[in-house]
Amino acid sequence: MSDILAQIPPVALPEVIPSNLPQQKFSLGEWVRWFQVPNADFGCIIGVIYTHQASCIATGLHYLVLLDEHSPSREICICDFAFEEDIEPLDQSSLEQLRGNYV
């Protein structure tokens, strides 16, 4: 577990947290993939936070995704944050297909 904690990307809390947070589209334990990039990463959602993402100045829900061992970026990072707009759910057959592509 300490390996995962050491690799969680940094976040910054927004100056003002709204009294009503947006409804989550994805659940903890759900498998997702980034769909807007070629050779996309995929993994399991292990956390969700409301934060300010400094690299692109976006405030909102961010999903912490534990990358699958067959995900393309897994060699350089164990987990990554995803914006809701950048990921989509994976069903079991799609997950197996993605895993098969990288074996």
C-alpha positions, 0 to 999 in steps of 0.5 A: 500500500505504501507504494501506491500512496507514494505515487498518488499525484499531488492535489490542491484543495479549492479555496471554496468548497461548494455546499452541494458537490456534483453527483458522481458518475463512477463508483469505487471499484468500477473499471474504466478507461481513458477514451480520448487518447490512443493507447489508453490506460485503464484501471479500477477507481479506488478514490474520488475527491473534489479538488483543484487540479493545478496543471490545467486549473480545473476544479471538480470531481477527480477519480483516482484510478489504480492502473491495471498491471497491463495498462500501458503506463503502469511501468511508470506510474501505479495510479493516476487521477482522471476527469469524469469527462475523460473516462468511460466504464469498462464491461468485463469483456472489454476489460479482458480484451484490453488485458489481452492486448498487452499480455 
